[in-house]
Amino acid sequence: MDVVAGKWKSLILWELHHHGTRRFAELRRGLPGVSEKMLIQHLREMEEDGLVHREVYREVPPKVEYSLTEHGVSLNAALASLGTWGTERIRRIGAEKVSTDVAPT
């Protein structure tokens, strides 16, 4: 659980899975609300855990790209069923709220 702990890690995994290799600014735009500090921290932790590959290009201006490793791809696959569960839970809770919020006729 430590590997995916944190508000943004699963969203970073999703962003890289669905959009492929991304530069830092692209990741930040794809994750509204994340601070630069938090994104940097999570990317470093995910790199240490072997989930994310960081490629640095020696050019001016410097270019850094992030992508999922095989380990990151396999974690995303493992989390897919949890995502399905969450979607179903939202649907169920939403249905319950609708049924209790509607005035009886």
MITI-422215 format. One record per residue: x, y, z of N, C-alpha, C, O in turn; chain; residue in one letter. Coordinates in Angstrom, 3 decimals, always signed. Each point is the difference from the previous one (the first is absolute). Layout:
NODE        nX        nY        nZ       caX       caY       caZ        cX        cY        cZ        oX        oY        oZ  chaine  residu
NODE         X         Y         Z         X         Y         Z         X         Y         Z         X         Y         Z       A       a
...
# end
This chain:
NODE        nX        nY        nZ       caX       caY       caZ        cX        cY        cZ        oX        oY        oZ  chaine  residu
NODE    +0.818    -1.200    +0.000    -0.818    +1.200    +0.000    +0.860    +1.262    +0.000    -0.432    +1.044    -0.488       A       m
NODE    +1.655    -1.134    +1.037    +0.889    +1.163    -0.001    +0.302    +0.481    -1.414    +0.199    +1.193    -0.227       A       d
NODE    -0.164    -2.113    -0.708    +0.353    +0.343    -1.377    -1.045    +0.906    -0.632    +0.340    +0.856    -0.817       A       v
NODE    -1.602    -1.029    +1.180    -1.059    +0.819    -0.589    -0.603    +0.982    +0.997    -0.992    +0.662    -0.303       A       v
NODE    +1.590    -0.564    +1.497    -0.511    +0.939    +1.002    +0.203    +1.429    -0.497    +1.026    +0.322    -0.598       A       a
NODE    -1.987    +0.501    +0.846    +0.074    +1.392    -0.438    -1.114    +0.299    -0.972    -0.378    -0.842    -0.815       A       g
NODE    -0.131    +2.022    +0.908    -1.147    +0.411    -0.798    +0.271    -0.057    -1.502    -0.904    -0.299    -0.780       A       k
NODE    +2.128    +0.581    +0.371    +0.277    +0.201    -1.421    +0.612    -1.197    -0.714    -0.007    -0.037    -1.230       A       w
NODE    +0.534    -0.936    +1.953    +0.732    -1.085    -0.664    -0.860    -0.800    -0.966    +0.428    -0.283    -1.119       A       k
NODE    -1.624    -0.083    +1.533    -0.846    -0.772    -0.912    -0.399    +0.850    -1.214    -0.151    -0.523    -1.104       A       s
NODE    -0.017    +1.820    +1.312    -0.338    +0.878    -1.121    +1.180    +0.180    -0.954    -0.188    +0.115    -1.211       A       l
NODE    +1.399    -0.090    +1.756    +1.206    +0.056    -0.844    +0.093    -1.277    -0.824    +0.273    +0.051    -1.200       A       i
NODE    -0.500    -1.206    +1.844    +0.009    -1.274    -0.726    -1.019    +0.024    -1.133    +0.303    -0.402    -1.123       A       l
NODE    -1.510    +0.874    +1.419    -1.049    +0.052    -1.014    +0.410    +0.924    -1.153    -0.145    -0.355    -1.170       A       w
NODE    +0.652    +1.525    +1.507    +0.389    +0.989    -1.015    +1.077    -0.568    -0.929    -0.093    +0.142    -1.220       A       e
NODE    +1.100    -0.775    +1.790    +1.077    -0.565    -0.821    -0.486    -1.207    -0.798    +0.449    -0.225    -1.124       A       l
NODE    -1.354    -0.541    +1.696    -0.537    -1.165    -0.713    -0.820    +0.432    -1.215    +0.140    -0.568    -1.083       A       h
NODE    -0.979    +1.554    +1.263    -0.907    +0.406    -1.073    +0.621    +0.955    -1.012    -0.472    +0.082    -1.134       A       h
NODE    +1.516    +0.639    +1.518    +0.590    +0.977    -0.915    +1.435    -0.328    -0.378    +0.595    +0.703    -0.817       A       h
NODE    -0.032    -1.748    +1.389    +1.364    -0.387    -0.339    +1.013    +0.943    +0.618    -0.262    +0.621    +1.030       A       g
NODE    +1.398    -0.519    -1.652    +1.090    +0.832    +0.496    -0.445    +1.456    +0.076    -0.587    +0.542    -0.937       A       t
NODE    +0.885    +0.078    +2.085    -0.415    +1.393    +0.224    +1.152    +0.791    +0.597    +0.801    -0.514    +0.782       A       r
NODE    -0.744    +1.773    -1.173    +0.923    +0.932    +0.643    -0.649    +0.491    +1.292    -1.208    -0.145    +0.191       A       r
NODE    +2.017    +0.725    +0.690    -0.490    +0.436    +1.309    -1.195    +0.944    -0.135    -1.011    -0.179    +0.678       A       f
NODE    +1.121    +1.174    -1.543    -1.079    +0.984    -0.158    -1.275    -0.658    -0.523    -1.100    +0.394    +0.388       A       a
NODE    +1.235    -1.388    -1.261    -1.174    -0.708    -0.506    -0.685    -0.781    +1.124    -1.227    -0.023    +0.095       A       e
NODE    +2.036    -0.613    +0.750    -0.564    -0.710    +1.152    -0.739    +0.963    +0.921    -1.106    -0.285    +0.459       A       l
NODE    +1.717    +1.398    -0.203    -0.611    +0.977    +0.909    -1.318    +0.526    -0.556    -0.967    +0.166    +0.743       A       r
NODE    +0.927    +0.097    -2.049    -1.252    +0.452    -0.624    -1.071    -1.095    +0.047    -1.190    +0.290    +0.123       A       r
NODE    +1.622    -1.535    -0.221    -0.937    -1.122    +0.023    -0.518    -0.337    +1.384    -0.925    -0.800    +0.141       A       g
NODE    +1.517    +1.407    +0.887    -0.391    -0.263    +1.383    -0.340    +1.313    +0.696    +0.762    +0.461    +0.850       A       l
NODE    -1.885    +0.142    -1.194    -0.362    +1.285    +0.600    -0.055    -0.100    +1.520    -0.574    -0.937    +0.557       A       p
NODE    +1.177    +1.912    +0.096    -0.017    +0.040    +1.460    +1.272    -0.493    +0.654    +0.229    +0.274    +1.178       A       g
NODE    +0.613    -1.002    -1.917    +1.248    -0.484    +0.588    +1.008    +1.146    +0.026    +0.127    +0.749    -0.969       A       v
NODE    +0.584    -0.620    +2.079    +1.044    +1.024    +0.077    +1.273    -0.548    -0.649    +0.188    -1.211    -0.116       A       s
NODE    +0.665    +2.122    -0.296    +1.274    -0.406    -0.603    +0.804    -0.837    +0.986    +0.576    -1.023    -0.368       A       e
NODE    -0.541    +1.460    +1.614    +0.755    -0.712    +1.035    -0.515    -1.425    +0.182    +0.790    -0.941    +0.071       A       k
NODE    -2.090    +0.779    +0.003    -0.589    -1.324    +0.214    +0.233    -0.902    -1.201    +0.292    -1.185    +0.165       A       m
NODE    -0.416    +1.728    -1.374    +0.232    -0.798    -1.197    +1.446    -0.461    -0.058    +0.266    -1.162    -0.305       A       l
NODE    +0.664    +2.050    +0.591    +1.423    -0.368    +0.018    +0.244    -1.099    +1.031    +0.682    -0.985    -0.283       A       i
NODE    -1.242    +1.159    +1.478    +0.203    -0.976    +1.075    -0.540    -1.380    -0.401    +0.680    -1.011    +0.169       A       q
NODE    -1.900    +0.981    -0.696    -0.587    -1.280    -0.388    +0.759    -0.643    -1.155    +0.202    -1.214    -0.005       A       h
NODE    +0.218    +2.008    -0.968    +0.755    -0.566    -1.122    +1.329    -0.589    +0.474    +0.413    -1.056    -0.478       A       l
NODE    +0.252    +1.722    +1.403    +1.258    -0.533    +0.541    -0.228    -1.310    +0.739    +0.755    -0.957    -0.175       A       r
NODE    -1.797    +0.914    +1.002    -0.318    -1.230    +0.731    -0.348    -1.130    -0.963    +0.427    -1.138    +0.190       A       e
NODE    -1.200    +1.456    -1.222    -0.395    -1.016    -0.964    +1.186    -0.481    -0.829    +0.046    -1.160    -0.409       A       m
NODE    +0.905    +2.045    +0.165    +1.218    -0.399    -0.696    +0.814    -0.940    +0.888    +0.511    -1.013    -0.477       A       e
NODE    -0.387    +1.342    +1.761    +0.722    -0.858    +0.951    -0.657    -1.375    +0.120    +0.687    -1.006    +0.172       A       e
NODE    -2.013    +0.967    -0.264    -0.736    -1.264    +0.105    -0.018    -0.779    -1.313    -0.535    -1.108    -0.060       A       d
NODE    +1.116    +1.681    -0.988    +0.077    -0.690    -1.280    -1.268    +0.049    -0.820    -0.181    -0.819    -0.902       A       g
NODE    -0.700    +1.757    +1.192    -1.259    +0.117    -0.740    +0.108    +0.940    -1.189    -0.675    -0.179    -1.014       A       l
NODE    +1.533    +1.184    +1.151    +0.124    +1.052    -1.003    +1.459    +0.096    -0.452    +0.931    -0.084    +0.802       A       v
NODE    -0.770    +0.261    -2.107    +1.337    +0.233    -0.567    +0.130    +1.482    -0.318    -0.887    +0.596    -0.611       A       h
NODE    +1.991    -0.013    +1.028    +0.274    +1.423    -0.252    +1.143    +0.093    -0.993    +1.110    -0.459    +0.269       A       r
NODE    -1.387    +1.056    -1.413    +1.009    +0.153    -1.049    +0.384    +1.468    -0.105    -0.851    +0.852    -0.255       A       e
NODE    +2.140    -0.554    +0.453    +0.501    +1.367    -0.076    +0.765    +0.157    -1.310    +0.918    -0.766    -0.294       A       v
NODE    -1.307    +1.765    -0.483    +0.680    +0.303    -1.250    +0.913    +1.191    +0.230    -0.444    +1.048    +0.470       A       y
NODE    +1.674    -1.201    -0.787    +0.998    +1.060    +0.198    -0.066    +1.002    -1.155    +0.744    -0.095    -0.975       A       r
NODE    -1.650    +1.046    +1.117    -0.158    +1.042    -1.006    -0.436    +1.278    +0.696    -0.311    -0.003    +1.191       A       e
NODE    +0.293    +1.078    -1.935    -0.418    +1.285    +0.552    -1.256    +0.433    -0.742    +0.030    +0.121    -1.225       A       v
NODE    -1.130    +0.117    +1.927    -0.196    -0.190    +1.438    -0.059    -1.492    +0.331    -0.300    -0.815    -0.872       A       p
NODE    +0.583    +0.456    +2.122    -0.010    -1.410    +0.383    -1.373    -0.629    -0.245    -1.035    +0.640    +0.186       A       p
NODE    +1.049    -1.879    -0.599    -1.231    -0.721    -0.273    -0.003    -1.277    +0.837    +0.961    -0.769    -0.030       A       k
NODE    -2.044    +0.543    +0.777    -0.156    -1.196    +0.819    -1.342    -0.615    -0.333    -1.020    +0.688    -0.024       A       v
NODE    +1.023    -1.995    -0.233    -1.229    -0.714    -0.304    -0.203    -1.143    +0.996    +0.956    -0.614    +0.473       A       e
NODE    -2.218    +0.351    -0.174    -0.359    -1.075    +0.922    -0.857    -1.017    -0.741    -0.842    +0.358    -0.823       A       y
NODE    +1.071    -1.619    +1.127    -0.796    -1.080    -0.578    -0.109    -1.121    +1.025    +0.752    -0.045    +0.973       A       s
NODE    -1.693    -0.849    -1.206    -0.154    -1.136    +0.896    +1.013    -1.081    -0.335    +0.310    -0.238    -1.167       A       l
NODE    +0.199    -0.410    +2.196    +0.841    -1.175    -0.184    -0.922    -1.209    -0.136    -1.215    +0.134    +0.144       A       t
NODE    +1.770    -1.303    -0.415    -0.811    -1.215    -0.045    -0.679    -0.229    +1.347    -1.149    -0.438    +0.062       A       e
NODE    +1.869    +0.737    +1.010    -0.539    -0.144    +1.354    -1.194    +0.950    +0.201    -0.995    -0.379    +0.618       A       h
NODE    +1.095    +1.603    -1.135    -1.093    +0.962    +0.083    -1.214    -0.447    -0.800    -1.139    +0.159    +0.441       A       g
NODE    +1.388    -0.720    -1.621    -1.091    -0.503    -0.836    -0.713    -1.149    +0.713    -1.228    -0.078    -0.016       A       v
NODE    +2.008    -0.817    +0.644    -0.623    -1.133    +0.697    -0.782    +0.472    +1.223    -1.037    -0.580    +0.324       A       s
NODE    +1.510    +1.616    +0.356    -0.753    +0.550    +1.132    -1.316    +0.605    -0.487    -1.039    -0.177    +0.637       A       l
NODE    +1.079    +0.877    -1.746    -1.228    +0.565    -0.575    -1.008    -1.104    -0.300    -1.194    +0.154    +0.255       A       n
NODE    +1.683    -1.266    -0.799    -0.891    -1.129    -0.301    -0.614    -0.550    +1.285    -1.179    -0.352    +0.030       A       a
NODE    +1.979    +0.281    +1.026    -0.501    -0.504    +1.283    -1.027    +0.954    +0.600    -0.935    -0.443    +0.666       A       a
NODE    +1.094    +1.733    -0.891    -0.924    +0.997    +0.557    -1.288    +0.138    -0.813    -0.954    +0.629    +0.458       A       l
NODE    +0.920    -1.205    -1.647    -1.173    +0.139    -0.874    -1.268    -0.513    +0.676    -1.051    +0.632    -0.101       A       a
NODE    +1.135    -1.765    +0.787    -1.204    -0.530    +0.655    -0.446    +0.910    +1.144    -1.196    +0.105    +0.272       A       s
NODE    +2.133    +0.544    +0.393    -0.356    +0.962    +1.039    -0.734    +1.195    -0.619    -0.953    +0.515    +0.585       A       l
NODE    +1.394    -0.081    -1.753    -0.677    +1.080    -0.712    -1.418    -0.382    -0.377    -0.918    +0.813    +0.109       A       g
NODE    +0.738    -2.046    -0.550    -1.334    -0.497    -0.331    -0.883    -0.006    +1.242    -1.163    +0.400    -0.057       A       t
NODE    +1.713    -0.850    +1.173    -0.734    -0.002    +1.260    -0.417    +1.418    +0.378    -1.141    +0.224    +0.405       A       w
NODE    +2.060    +0.734    -0.534    -0.294    +1.392    +0.338    -1.089    +0.586    -0.880    -0.875    +0.721    +0.480       A       g
NODE    +0.929    -1.029    -1.760    -1.025    +0.484    -0.928    -1.366    -0.546    +0.383    -0.992    +0.730    -0.005       A       t
NODE    +0.942    -2.013    +0.338    -1.260    -0.613    +0.417    -0.490    +0.607    +1.306    -1.202    +0.210    +0.164       A       e
NODE    +2.100    +0.074    +0.762    -0.374    +0.612    +1.283    -0.591    +1.390    -0.221    -1.007    +0.354    +0.613       A       r
NODE    +1.625    +0.424    -1.479    -0.514    +1.340    -0.305    -1.393    -0.108    -0.610    -0.898    +0.772    +0.337       A       i
NODE    +0.730    -1.730    -1.231    -1.304    -0.193    -0.630    -1.044    -0.372    +1.060    -1.120    +0.512    -0.027       A       r
NODE    +1.482    -1.396    +0.953    -0.924    -0.442    +1.047    -0.340    +1.146    +0.946    -1.170    +0.216    +0.314       A       r
NODE    +2.177    +0.514    +0.140    -0.226    +1.125    +0.918    -0.800    +1.083    -0.698    -0.915    +0.578    +0.588       A       i
NODE    +1.251    -0.304    -1.828    -0.743    +0.994    -0.761    -1.459    -0.379    -0.125    -0.879    +0.850    +0.139       A       g
NODE    +0.611    -2.133    -0.402    -1.376    -0.467    -0.115    -0.730    +0.151    +1.331    -1.169    +0.385    +0.022       A       a
NODE    +1.851    -0.688    +1.096    -0.627    +0.140    +1.317    -0.307    +1.462    +0.306    -1.057    +0.307    +0.551       A       e
NODE    +1.968    +0.594    -0.903    -0.225    +1.424    +0.256    -1.166    +0.513    -0.825    -0.814    +0.787    +0.482       A       k
NODE    +0.737    -1.232    -1.721    -1.109    +0.438    -0.864    -1.316    -0.475    +0.582    -0.966    +0.762    +0.048       A       v
NODE    +0.912    -2.032    +0.405    -1.258    -0.537    +0.495    -0.420    +0.671    +1.326    -1.197    +0.100    +0.273       A       s
NODE    +2.133    +0.351    +0.536    -0.359    +0.653    +1.263    -0.210    +1.500    -0.162    -0.668    +0.626    +0.823       A       t
NODE    +1.237    -0.048    -1.880    -0.141    +1.444    -0.200    -1.298    +0.365    -0.718    -0.454    +1.141    +0.093       A       d
NODE    -0.139    -2.081    -0.798    -1.204    +0.275    -0.771    -1.207    -0.059    +0.936    -0.175    -0.952    +0.760       A       v
NODE    -0.635    +1.978    -0.837    -1.202    +0.039    +0.849    -0.994    -1.038    -0.486    -0.177    -0.174    -1.205       A       a
NODE    -0.476    -0.521    +2.135    -0.996    -1.005    -0.427    -1.171    +0.668    -0.693    -0.385    +1.123    +0.328       A       p
NODE    -0.172    -1.842    -1.298    -1.150    +0.539    -0.741    -1.283    -0.609    +0.463    -1.065    +0.338    -0.515       A       t
# end
